């Protein structure tokens, strides 16, 4: 009855509200295909890239029925976001299987990897209000980004500027949810600024799942009329009850606080043929975990990681094509009462070149990354991308390459009553191949890709049998992963309004169940079938509706279906919204021992003015 009420509420509001001014929200896929992918050294339009890349545009973000990146990325086939709790308090990020340590997150091209553990990857996720788009590079990308891009990379591209505007948002809903945020855009004579502050809190949907999250974001461009210098500063703080998040199902009183901050400066020197972009940055992450929330003296971990880096990326255009090259130097310092005091120096050299032949129909891009780690020596990882433009709208592509990941400090040194690190771990390596085809037209776009990955020395925490309480970090000898995925979007008119239907499907199969008869903490829970659908409609003036459907089946056999929906009424300066999540009350777990929330509602109000 409760589920029917949620759905009826969405439908009732959508058929009774009639606003005043028409609004065209065309989702022309041709325009999307011309977006420049700038997370690599060779900037290419989306449709010309010879890799499997997905773009989440600002319009899709607005129509996503979500208020955080963790929920948003779940709508992309092949992206497995395993959430513990709600509102992105804690989530692990996977691309095409693998582990959460094998996906690299970037902000405007700045690598947000964490030497302690990949569990902290999503700590750096930004508020959706400041995001222009998200670029998702699927498949091995180590030769482009370096280590941690083992299975892919996700680049969050922030908005370049906002006109002189102020917008304020208030949201309230089930489980005592209360969210508030302010975004300010300022355009001055020789500088521009974006400032965002928000707070998200909830009493929790079950015992000890409350949270109190705070986000701060500043992006400024100085001296923009001459040699512009860009500064980006972020700070994310999360405090949350962690009932069943980690140790065991009976550990109901766990609690965690995390802080993630970034400050970076960059500029660009550009001539007709040469572009050079230097950048310096400092990233800090702090993680405090207590086993008993009301008695931290029983068991407490505190880890603080600082990463300072400098990089220079460049590209040069000649009669032979485009050459991309760069160097990335960084130093990591960590202090921890469990992992000890650690430091690591890293430097990576990148080189790639795009050739175009046969009247620019065939593009060939070989490349290599050479990396040195002070505690793991030198590694070189080559690869090559190939693409053939069959017509202006149709392109076939393929790529092969080697990829790698060094162990995190948690893999190497973590120890507690149920976990044992292993200082003798070897580097993870893989050889991956992919072929695909992509099509773009004003109304329809589609991508089909088939991939294979042969990996060795993958790291997982395993135990030999169910009676053994300790999971030990272990290199799994060999794992083969294969799969295919389809993404498509269709734009059409109904009642003179633009509508969008987007679907995605990813199939993945690996032999880890055969290779690893022991019990795994992480690897044995990959998504075998992942199907997503988004229907964004506008049936009345200024009223838009979105319905999101997700089907997931894991290699363990567990499967679930989740429906979400949202409705928004836009009245020039005011926007009212209703979001219904898990409408049909699916009972499912994505990670750990944490059942996801039942059906819930969130009501929102946004006011914008100049």
C-alpha positions as CSV (number, residue, x, y, z in Angstrom):
1,X,0.0,0.0,0.0
2,X,2.8,2.3,0.9
3,X,4.6,1.6,-2.4
4,X,1.4,2.4,-4.4
5,X,1.1,5.7,-2.5
6,X,4.6,6.7,-3.7
7,X,3.9,6.0,-7.3
8,X,0.4,7.5,-7.2
9,X,1.8,10.7,-5.7
10,X,4.3,11.2,-8.5
11,X,1.6,10.6,-11.2
12,X,-1.0,12.7,-9.4
13,X,1.2,15.7,-9.2
14,X,2.5,15.4,-12.8
15,X,-1.1,15.4,-14.2
16,X,-2.5,18.3,-12.1
17,X,0.3,20.9,-12.1
18,X,0.3,23.4,-15.0
19,X,3.0,25.9,-15.0
20,X,3.4,29.1,-17.0
21,X,6.4,29.1,-19.3
22,X,7.6,26.5,-21.8
23,X,11.0,25.1,-21.4
24,X,13.1,23.3,-24.1
25,X,15.5,20.7,-22.7
26,X,16.7,19.1,-25.8
27,X,19.1,16.3,-25.4
28,X,20.6,16.3,-28.9
29,X,23.2,13.5,-28.9
30,X,25.1,15.2,-31.7
31,X,25.9,18.1,-29.4
32,X,27.1,15.6,-26.8
33,X,29.3,13.8,-29.3
34,X,31.2,17.0,-29.8
35,X,32.1,17.4,-26.2
36,X,35.9,17.5,-25.8
37,X,37.2,14.8,-23.5
38,X,39.9,16.7,-21.6
39,X,40.9,14.1,-19.0
40,X,43.6,12.9,-21.3
41,X,46.6,14.7,-22.8
42,X,45.2,14.5,-26.4
43,X,42.0,16.4,-26.3
44,X,39.5,14.8,-28.7
45,X,35.7,15.1,-29.3
46,X,33.7,12.4,-27.6
47,X,32.7,10.7,-30.9
48,X,36.4,10.6,-32.1
49,X,37.8,8.8,-29.1
50,X,38.8,5.2,-29.6
51,X,37.8,4.0,-26.2
52,X,34.6,3.2,-24.4
53,X,33.6,6.4,-22.7
54,X,30.4,7.4,-21.1
55,X,29.4,11.0,-20.4
56,X,27.0,12.1,-17.7
57,X,26.0,15.6,-18.8
58,X,24.7,18.4,-16.6
59,X,21.2,17.9,-17.9
60,X,21.3,14.2,-17.1
61,X,22.6,15.0,-13.6
62,X,19.7,17.4,-13.1
63,X,17.3,14.7,-14.2
64,X,18.9,11.8,-12.3
65,X,16.6,11.8,-9.2
66,X,19.7,11.9,-7.0
67,X,21.5,14.4,-4.8
68,X,24.9,12.7,-4.7
69,X,27.5,11.1,-7.0
70,X,27.3,7.6,-5.5
71,X,23.6,7.3,-6.4
72,X,24.2,9.0,-9.8
73,X,26.9,6.6,-10.9
74,X,24.7,3.6,-10.2
75,X,22.6,4.6,-13.2
76,X,25.5,3.7,-15.6
77,X,25.8,0.1,-16.8
78,X,29.2,-1.4,-15.9
79,X,29.6,0.9,-12.9
80,X,29.2,-1.0,-9.6
81,X,28.8,1.4,-6.7
82,X,28.4,-0.6,-3.5
83,X,26.9,1.7,-0.9
84,X,26.9,1.3,2.8
85,X,24.1,3.5,4.0
86,X,22.7,6.5,2.1
87,X,23.7,9.9,0.7
88,X,27.1,8.7,-0.2
89,X,28.4,8.5,3.3
90,X,30.4,5.4,2.4
91,X,30.6,3.7,-1.0
92,X,33.0,1.6,-3.0
93,X,33.5,2.2,-6.7
94,X,34.1,-0.6,-9.3
95,X,34.3,-0.6,-13.1
96,X,33.8,-3.8,-15.0
97,X,34.4,-6.0,-11.9
98,X,37.7,-6.1,-10.1
99,X,38.1,-4.3,-6.8
100,X,37.5,-0.8,-5.3
101,X,41.2,-0.2,-5.4
102,X,41.3,-0.6,-9.2
103,X,39.2,2.5,-10.1
104,X,40.7,6.0,-10.3
105,X,38.7,9.1,-9.5
106,X,39.8,12.4,-10.8
107,X,38.6,16.0,-10.3
108,X,39.4,18.2,-13.3
109,X,42.1,15.7,-14.1
110,X,43.6,15.7,-10.6
111,X,44.2,12.2,-9.3
112,X,42.3,11.5,-6.1
113,X,43.8,8.1,-5.3
114,X,44.5,7.3,-1.6
115,X,47.6,5.3,-0.6
116,X,45.8,3.9,2.5
117,X,42.8,2.3,0.8
118,X,40.4,2.6,-2.1
119,X,37.6,2.7,0.4
120,X,38.3,6.4,0.5
121,X,37.9,7.0,-3.2
122,X,34.4,8.4,-2.9
123,X,35.3,10.6,0.0
124,X,36.5,13.1,-2.7
125,X,33.1,13.1,-4.5
126,X,31.9,16.6,-5.1
127,X,28.4,18.1,-4.7
128,X,26.4,17.7,-7.9
129,X,25.6,21.4,-8.0
130,X,29.2,22.2,-9.1
131,X,29.6,19.5,-11.7
132,X,29.5,20.3,-15.4
133,X,29.8,16.6,-16.5
134,X,31.3,13.3,-15.6
135,X,33.6,11.4,-18.0
136,X,33.8,7.7,-17.4
137,X,36.6,5.9,-19.2
138,X,36.0,2.1,-19.1
139,X,38.8,-0.4,-19.5
140,X,42.4,-0.2,-18.5
141,X,43.8,3.3,-18.4
142,X,47.1,3.0,-16.6
143,X,49.1,4.2,-19.6
144,X,47.0,7.4,-19.6
145,X,46.5,8.1,-15.9
146,X,49.0,5.8,-14.1
147,X,48.4,3.4,-11.3
148,X,44.9,2.8,-9.8
149,X,43.3,3.2,-13.3
150,X,43.4,-0.6,-13.5
151,X,39.9,-1.1,-14.7
152,X,39.0,2.5,-15.6
153,X,38.8,6.1,-14.5
154,X,36.1,8.6,-13.7
155,X,36.9,12.3,-14.2
156,X,34.6,14.8,-12.5
157,X,34.6,18.0,-14.6
158,X,33.6,21.1,-12.5
159,X,31.7,24.0,-13.9
160,X,34.0,26.6,-15.5
161,X,32.0,29.5,-14.3
162,X,28.6,30.7,-13.1
163,X,27.1,34.1,-13.9
164,X,26.4,36.4,-11.0
165,X,23.8,34.1,-9.3
166,X,22.9,32.7,-5.9
167,X,20.9,29.6,-5.4
168,X,19.7,28.0,-2.2
169,X,18.4,24.5,-1.7
170,X,16.4,22.9,1.1
171,X,15.4,19.2,1.2
172,X,13.6,17.1,3.8
173,X,12.2,13.6,3.8
174,X,12.1,10.1,5.2
175,X,14.4,9.0,8.1
176,X,14.7,12.6,9.3
177,X,16.7,13.7,6.2
178,X,17.4,17.4,6.2
179,X,19.7,18.9,3.6
180,X,20.6,22.5,2.9
181,X,23.0,24.1,0.5
182,X,24.0,27.5,-1.1
183,X,25.8,28.0,-4.4
184,X,27.2,31.4,-5.4
185,X,28.6,32.4,-8.8
186,X,30.5,35.7,-9.3
187,X,31.9,37.2,-12.4
188,X,34.4,40.1,-11.8
189,X,36.4,42.1,-14.3
190,X,39.5,39.9,-14.0
191,X,38.4,36.9,-12.0
192,X,35.5,34.5,-11.6
193,X,34.4,32.5,-8.6
194,X,32.2,29.6,-7.7
195,X,31.4,28.9,-4.0
196,X,29.3,26.1,-2.7
197,X,28.5,25.0,0.9
198,X,26.0,22.3,1.9
199,X,25.0,20.1,4.8
200,X,23.3,16.7,4.6
201,X,22.0,14.9,7.7
202,X,19.7,12.1,8.7
203,X,18.6,10.2,11.9
204,X,19.2,7.0,9.9
205,X,16.9,4.3,8.5
206,X,17.9,1.8,11.1
207,X,19.9,1.7,14.3
208,X,23.2,3.5,14.1
209,X,23.0,4.6,10.5
210,X,22.7,8.4,11.1
211,X,25.0,10.7,9.3
212,X,26.1,14.3,9.3
213,X,27.9,15.3,6.0
214,X,29.4,18.7,5.1
215,X,30.8,19.9,1.8
216,X,32.7,23.0,0.9
217,X,33.9,23.9,-2.6
218,X,35.6,27.0,-4.1
219,X,36.8,27.4,-7.6
220,X,38.4,30.6,-8.7
221,X,40.1,31.9,-11.9
222,X,42.5,34.8,-11.4
223,X,44.1,37.1,-14.0
224,X,41.6,35.6,-16.5
225,X,42.2,38.3,-19.1
226,X,46.0,37.5,-19.4
227,X,47.7,34.4,-18.0
228,X,44.8,32.8,-16.2
229,X,45.5,30.8,-13.0
230,X,42.8,28.4,-11.8
231,X,42.4,27.4,-8.1
232,X,40.2,24.7,-6.8
233,X,39.7,24.0,-3.1
234,X,37.4,21.3,-1.7
235,X,36.7,20.0,1.8
236,X,34.4,17.0,2.6
237,X,33.5,15.9,6.1
238,X,31.4,12.8,6.9
239,X,30.4,11.5,10.3
240,X,28.2,8.4,10.3
241,X,27.1,5.4,12.3
242,X,28.5,2.3,10.6
243,X,26.1,-0.5,11.7
244,X,27.5,-3.7,10.0
245,X,29.6,-1.7,7.6
246,X,32.9,-3.5,8.1
247,X,33.9,-6.1,10.8
248,X,30.9,-8.4,11.1
249,X,27.1,-8.3,11.0
250,X,27.0,-8.3,14.8
251,X,29.2,-5.2,15.0
252,X,26.2,-2.8,15.2
253,X,27.9,0.0,17.1
254,X,30.7,0.9,14.7
255,X,31.3,4.6,13.9
256,X,33.5,6.5,11.4
257,X,34.5,10.0,10.6
258,X,36.3,11.0,7.4
259,X,37.8,14.2,6.1
260,X,39.0,14.8,2.5
261,X,40.5,18.0,1.3
262,X,42.2,19.3,-1.9
263,X,43.8,22.5,-3.0
264,X,45.3,22.8,-6.5
265,X,46.6,25.5,-8.8
266,X,47.0,25.2,-12.6
267,X,47.5,27.4,-15.6
268,X,47.9,26.8,-19.4
269,X,50.5,28.1,-21.8
270,X,49.2,27.8,-25.4
271,X,50.4,28.5,-28.9
272,X,49.0,27.5,-32.2
273,X,50.7,24.0,-32.0
274,X,51.7,23.5,-28.4
275,X,49.7,23.4,-25.2
276,X,51.4,23.0,-21.8
277,X,49.4,22.7,-18.5
278,X,51.4,22.7,-15.3
279,X,49.7,21.9,-11.9
280,X,50.6,21.7,-8.3
281,X,48.3,20.1,-5.7
282,X,47.9,18.9,-2.1
283,X,45.4,16.3,-1.1
284,X,44.7,15.2,2.5
285,X,42.5,12.4,3.9
286,X,41.8,11.6,7.5
287,X,39.9,8.5,8.7
288,X,38.9,7.8,12.2
289,X,37.1,4.5,13.0
290,X,35.9,3.2,16.4
291,X,34.4,-0.2,17.0
292,X,32.1,0.9,19.8
293,X,30.7,4.3,19.2
294,X,30.1,5.1,22.9
295,X,33.5,3.6,24.0
296,X,36.3,4.5,21.6
297,X,38.9,3.1,24.0
298,X,37.9,-0.5,23.1
299,X,39.2,-0.2,19.5
300,X,40.1,2.9,17.5
301,X,42.0,3.5,14.2
302,X,43.2,6.9,13.1
303,X,44.9,7.3,9.7
304,X,46.1,10.6,8.2
305,X,47.4,10.7,4.6
306,X,48.9,13.6,2.8
307,X,49.8,13.6,-0.9
308,X,51.7,16.5,-2.5
309,X,52.3,16.5,-6.2
310,X,53.3,18.5,-9.3
311,X,52.6,17.5,-12.9
312,X,53.0,18.9,-16.4
313,X,50.8,17.7,-19.3
314,X,51.3,18.8,-22.8
315,X,50.3,18.2,-26.4
316,X,52.0,19.2,-29.7
317,X,50.3,19.2,-33.1
318,X,52.4,18.6,-36.2
319,X,52.0,17.2,-39.7
320,X,52.5,13.7,-38.2
321,X,49.6,14.1,-35.8
322,X,49.2,15.0,-32.1
323,X,51.7,14.0,-29.5
324,X,50.7,14.0,-25.8
325,X,53.3,13.8,-23.1
326,X,53.7,14.6,-19.4
327,X,55.3,13.9,-16.1
328,X,53.7,13.4,-12.7
329,X,55.7,13.6,-9.5
330,X,54.3,13.1,-6.0
331,X,55.1,12.2,-2.4
332,X,52.8,10.5,0.0
333,X,53.1,10.7,3.8
334,X,50.9,8.7,6.2
335,X,50.7,8.4,9.9
336,X,48.6,5.7,11.5
337,X,48.2,4.0,14.8
338,X,47.6,0.7,12.9
339,X,49.5,0.9,9.6
340,X,52.5,2.8,11.0
341,X,54.3,5.8,9.6
342,X,54.9,5.4,5.9
343,X,56.0,7.5,2.9
344,X,56.3,6.8,-0.8
345,X,57.8,8.8,-3.7
346,X,56.3,8.3,-7.1
347,X,57.1,9.6,-10.6
348,X,55.4,8.7,-13.9
349,X,56.4,9.6,-17.5
350,X,53.6,9.5,-20.1
351,X,54.0,9.5,-23.9
352,X,51.4,8.9,-26.6
353,X,50.9,9.9,-30.2
354,X,47.8,9.9,-32.5
355,X,48.3,9.1,-36.2
356,X,45.6,9.7,-38.7
357,X,45.7,8.0,-42.2
358,X,43.5,7.1,-45.1
359,X,41.9,10.6,-45.2
360,X,41.7,10.7,-41.4
361,X,39.4,7.6,-41.4
362,X,41.9,5.5,-39.4
363,X,43.4,6.7,-36.2
364,X,46.2,4.9,-34.3
365,X,47.3,6.0,-30.9
366,X,50.2,4.1,-29.3
367,X,51.3,5.1,-25.8
368,X,53.3,4.1,-22.8
369,X,53.6,5.0,-19.1
370,X,56.8,4.4,-17.1
371,X,56.4,4.6,-13.3
372,X,58.9,4.6,-10.5
373,X,57.8,3.8,-6.9
374,X,60.4,4.2,-4.1
375,X,59.1,0.9,-2.5
376,X,58.2,-1.0,-5.7
377,X,60.8,-0.1,-8.3
378,X,60.1,0.6,-12.1
379,X,57.2,-0.5,-14.2
380,X,56.4,0.2,-17.8
381,X,52.9,-0.2,-19.3
382,X,52.3,0.2,-23.1
383,X,49.0,0.2,-25.0
384,X,47.5,1.2,-28.3
385,X,44.1,2.5,-29.4
386,X,42.7,2.0,-32.9
387,X,39.7,3.6,-34.5
388,X,38.1,3.5,-38.0
389,X,35.5,6.0,-39.1
390,X,33.0,4.1,-41.2
391,X,30.7,7.1,-41.8
392,X,30.4,10.5,-40.1
393,X,28.1,8.8,-37.6
394,X,29.5,5.4,-37.2
395,X,32.9,4.4,-35.8
396,X,34.6,1.1,-35.0
397,X,37.3,1.0,-32.4
398,X,39.6,-1.3,-30.4
399,X,42.3,-1.1,-27.8
400,X,44.8,-3.3,-26.0
401,X,47.1,-2.5,-23.2
402,X,48.8,-3.5,-19.9
403,X,47.7,-2.1,-16.6
404,X,48.8,-2.4,-13.0
405,X,48.2,-1.5,-9.4
406,X,50.6,-1.5,-6.4
407,X,49.2,-2.7,-3.0
408,X,47.7,-0.1,-0.7
409,X,49.0,0.3,2.8
410,X,45.9,-1.5,4.1
411,X,46.8,-4.5,1.8
412,X,50.3,-4.5,3.2
413,X,50.1,-3.7,6.8
414,X,46.6,-3.7,8.3
415,X,45.9,-6.0,11.2
416,X,43.0,-6.6,13.6
417,X,41.1,-9.5,15.0
418,X,39.6,-10.5,11.6
419,X,42.1,-9.0,9.0
420,X,45.8,-9.5,8.3
421,X,47.9,-7.5,5.8
422,X,50.7,-9.0,3.9
423,X,54.0,-7.1,3.4
424,X,55.1,-9.6,0.7
425,X,52.3,-8.8,-1.7
426,X,53.2,-8.4,-5.4
427,X,51.9,-5.8,-7.8
428,X,48.7,-6.5,-9.6
429,X,49.0,-6.7,-13.4
430,X,46.7,-7.3,-16.3
431,X,46.6,-7.4,-20.1
432,X,43.3,-6.2,-21.5
433,X,41.6,-6.1,-24.9
434,X,38.5,-4.4,-26.2
435,X,36.6,-3.9,-29.4
436,X,33.6,-1.8,-30.0
437,X,31.4,0.3,-32.2
438,X,29.7,3.6,-31.6
439,X,27.0,5.5,-33.4
440,X,25.8,9.1,-33.1
441,X,22.9,11.0,-34.7
442,X,20.8,13.9,-33.5
443,X,18.1,11.6,-32.1
444,X,19.9,8.4,-31.3
445,X,23.3,7.3,-29.9
446,X,24.6,3.8,-29.1
447,X,27.8,2.1,-28.1
448,X,28.5,-1.7,-28.1
449,X,31.8,-3.0,-26.6
450,X,33.2,-6.5,-26.0
451,X,36.1,-6.8,-23.5
452,X,38.5,-9.3,-22.1
453,X,41.0,-9.0,-19.2
454,X,43.7,-11.5,-18.2
455,X,45.0,-10.5,-14.7
456,X,47.5,-12.0,-12.4
457,X,48.4,-11.4,-8.7
458,X,45.0,-9.7,-8.0
459,X,44.8,-8.9,-4.3
460,X,41.9,-9.9,-2.1
461,X,41.4,-10.7,1.6
462,X,40.5,-14.4,1.8
463,X,40.2,-17.1,4.3
464,X,40.5,-20.9,3.7
465,X,37.2,-21.9,5.3
466,X,34.2,-20.6,7.2
467,X,35.7,-21.5,10.6
468,X,38.8,-19.4,10.1
469,X,38.1,-15.9,11.5
470,X,41.0,-14.1,9.8
471,X,41.0,-12.8,6.2
472,X,44.5,-12.5,4.9
473,X,45.7,-10.3,2.0
474,X,46.6,-12.7,-0.8
475,X,47.7,-12.5,-4.4
476,X,45.3,-14.6,-6.5
477,X,47.3,-16.3,-9.2
478,X,45.3,-15.7,-12.4
479,X,41.8,-14.4,-13.2
480,X,40.2,-14.0,-16.6
481,X,37.3,-11.5,-17.0
482,X,35.2,-11.1,-20.1
483,X,32.1,-9.3,-20.9
484,X,30.2,-6.9,-23.2
485,X,28.1,-3.8,-22.7
486,X,25.5,-1.8,-24.6
487,X,24.6,1.8,-24.0
488,X,21.9,3.6,-26.0
489,X,19.9,6.9,-25.8
490,X,16.9,7.9,-27.9
491,X,15.5,11.5,-28.0
492,X,12.0,12.1,-29.2
493,X,9.1,14.6,-29.1
494,X,5.8,14.2,-27.3
495,X,3.3,17.0,-27.0
496,X,6.0,19.3,-28.5
497,X,8.3,18.5,-25.5
498,X,11.6,16.6,-25.5
499,X,11.7,13.2,-24.0
500,X,14.7,10.9,-23.5
501,X,14.9,7.1,-23.1
502,X,18.3,5.8,-22.1
503,X,19.2,2.1,-21.5
504,X,22.4,0.3,-20.6
505,X,23.4,-3.3,-20.1
506,X,26.6,-4.9,-18.9
507,X,27.4,-8.6,-18.8
508,X,30.5,-9.7,-16.9
509,X,31.9,-13.2,-16.3
510,X,35.1,-14.1,-14.6
511,X,36.6,-17.4,-13.4
512,X,37.5,-16.2,-9.9
513,X,35.0,-18.6,-8.4
514,X,37.0,-21.5,-10.0
515,X,40.4,-19.9,-9.2
516,X,39.6,-19.0,-5.6
517,X,37.8,-21.7,-3.7
518,X,38.4,-19.9,-0.4
519,X,36.0,-17.3,0.9
520,X,36.6,-13.8,-0.4
521,X,35.8,-10.6,1.4
522,X,35.4,-8.5,-1.8
523,X,36.0,-10.2,-5.2
524,X,33.3,-12.8,-5.2
525,X,30.5,-10.2,-5.3
526,X,30.9,-8.7,-8.8
527,X,27.9,-7.8,-11.0
528,X,27.2,-10.4,-13.6
529,X,24.2,-8.7,-15.1
530,X,23.6,-5.0,-14.8
531,X,20.7,-3.3,-16.6
532,X,19.7,0.4,-16.2
533,X,17.0,2.4,-17.7
534,X,16.2,6.1,-17.5
535,X,13.1,7.8,-18.9
536,X,13.2,11.6,-18.7
537,X,9.9,13.1,-19.8
538,X,8.2,16.5,-20.0
539,X,4.4,16.2,-20.5
540,X,3.4,19.6,-19.3
541,X,5.0,23.1,-19.4
542,X,7.9,23.3,-16.9
543,X,7.0,20.0,-15.3
544,X,9.5,17.2,-15.8
545,X,9.4,13.6,-14.6
546,X,12.1,10.9,-14.4
547,X,11.8,7.2,-13.8
548,X,15.0,5.1,-13.1
549,X,15.1,1.3,-13.1
550,X,18.1,-0.8,-12.1
551,X,18.4,-4.5,-12.2
552,X,21.5,-6.2,-10.7
553,X,22.5,-9.8,-10.4
554,X,25.8,-10.7,-8.7
555,X,28.0,-13.7,-9.3
556,X,26.8,-15.1,-6.0
557,X,23.3,-15.4,-7.5
558,X,21.8,-12.5,-5.5
559,X,19.6,-10.2,-7.6
560,X,17.4,-7.2,-7.1
561,X,15.3,-4.7,-8.9
562,X,15.1,-1.0,-7.8
563,X,12.8,1.7,-9.1
564,X,13.3,5.4,-8.4
565,X,11.4,8.4,-9.7
566,X,11.4,12.1,-9.4
567,X,9.2,15.1,-10.4
568,X,10.2,18.7,-10.7
569,X,8.2,21.9,-11.2
570,X,10.2,24.8,-12.4
571,X,8.7,28.3,-11.9
572,X,11.5,30.6,-13.1
573,X,13.3,31.3,-9.9
574,X,11.6,28.5,-7.9
575,X,11.9,24.8,-8.4
576,X,9.9,22.2,-6.4
577,X,10.9,18.6,-6.5
578,X,9.8,15.2,-5.2
579,X,12.1,12.2,-5.3
580,X,10.9,8.6,-4.5
581,X,13.6,6.0,-3.9
582,X,13.2,2.3,-3.9
583,X,9.6,2.7,-4.7
584,X,8.7,-1.0,-4.5
585,X,10.6,-1.6,-1.3
586,X,13.3,-4.0,-2.7
587,X,15.2,-5.9,-0.1
588,X,18.9,-6.0,-1.0
589,X,22.5,-5.6,0.1
590,X,25.2,-4.0,-2.0
591,X,28.2,-4.2,0.4
592,X,29.1,-5.7,3.8
593,X,26.2,-6.6,6.0
594,X,24.2,-3.4,5.3
595,X,20.6,-3.8,4.0
596,X,19.7,-0.8,1.8
597,X,16.9,1.6,2.9
598,X,13.3,0.8,2.2
599,X,10.9,3.0,0.2
600,X,11.5,6.7,1.0
601,X,10.6,10.2,-0.1
602,X,12.6,13.4,-0.4
603,X,11.0,16.9,-0.9
604,X,13.1,19.7,-2.3
605,X,12.9,23.5,-2.9
606,X,15.4,25.5,-4.8
607,X,15.4,29.3,-5.1
608,X,17.7,31.1,-7.6
609,X,18.2,34.8,-8.2
610,X,20.7,37.1,-9.8
